[in-house]
Amino acid sequence: MSQFAPSSENIAREFPQLELDVSYRWCQYGTMKRMNLRDVPDDVYAALSEAAAVSRQSLNAYVVDRLTEAAQAAQMGDYLSEYRPAEGSEVTLEDAVTAVREVREAS
């Protein structure tokens, strides 16, 4: 490792007050996946770059956050499409959605 890029183990040893968890390894050891996006329209790239700057995030971090939200929404959509209320319950999915919206609008 370069003298300009200390390892997390060295940082944890030199600054114990930080209480760093160094039991894991970062993406260079294969724990994170990479994506390479192609054919991103200029206006989309500009909008994402601007939104990332406003959020004080790198473009990569911003896009990963948005992809995470999209994946969670897709999983929720799958769950909702397969959701079956408990036997004997007369509450429909539409009733539950209406109740949640009412609470959100009231607050």
C-alpha positions, -999 to +999 in steps of 0.1 A: +000+000+000+012+035-008+024+059+019-003+082+006-032+058+010-029+042+045-048+010+050-079+009+072-060-013+096-033+013+101-058+041+106-077+020+132-044+013+150-032+049+149-066+064+159-084+040+182-109+067+192-124+063+158-135+028+166-133+016+130-146-018+121-119-032+098-132-068+097-145-064+062-128-056+029-138-031+003-147-036-033-112-043-045-116-077-029-148-084-048-175-076-023-192-049-045-202-053-081-194-028-109-216-014-136-206+004-167-235+025-182-234+032-219-255+055-241-265+078-213-281+109-230-263+141-223-293+157-206-297+127-183-260+128-174-262+166-167-293+162-146-277+134-125-245+154-121-263+185-109-285+165-085-254+148-071-237+181-066-268+195-048-269+164-026-231+169-020-224+134-033-202+120-060-220+111-092-213+074-084-228+076-049-258+095-061-265+069-089-260+040-066-285+055-042-311+060-070-305+024-082-310+011-047-343+030-045-354+016-078-345-020-068-364-016-035-394-002-053-393-032-077-391-056-048-420-038-031-440-040-064-434-077-065-445-081-029-476-060-034-486-079-065-484-112-046-498-098-013-528-117+001-546-103+032-549-126+063-578-149+062-609-133+077-596-098+072-619-075+054-591-049+049-582-046+012-549-033-001-568-002-014-581+004+022-546+002+036-532+026+009-560+050+016-553+049+053-516+055+049-522+084+025-546+100+050-521+098+078-493+113+055-515+141+044-526+149+080-490+152+092 
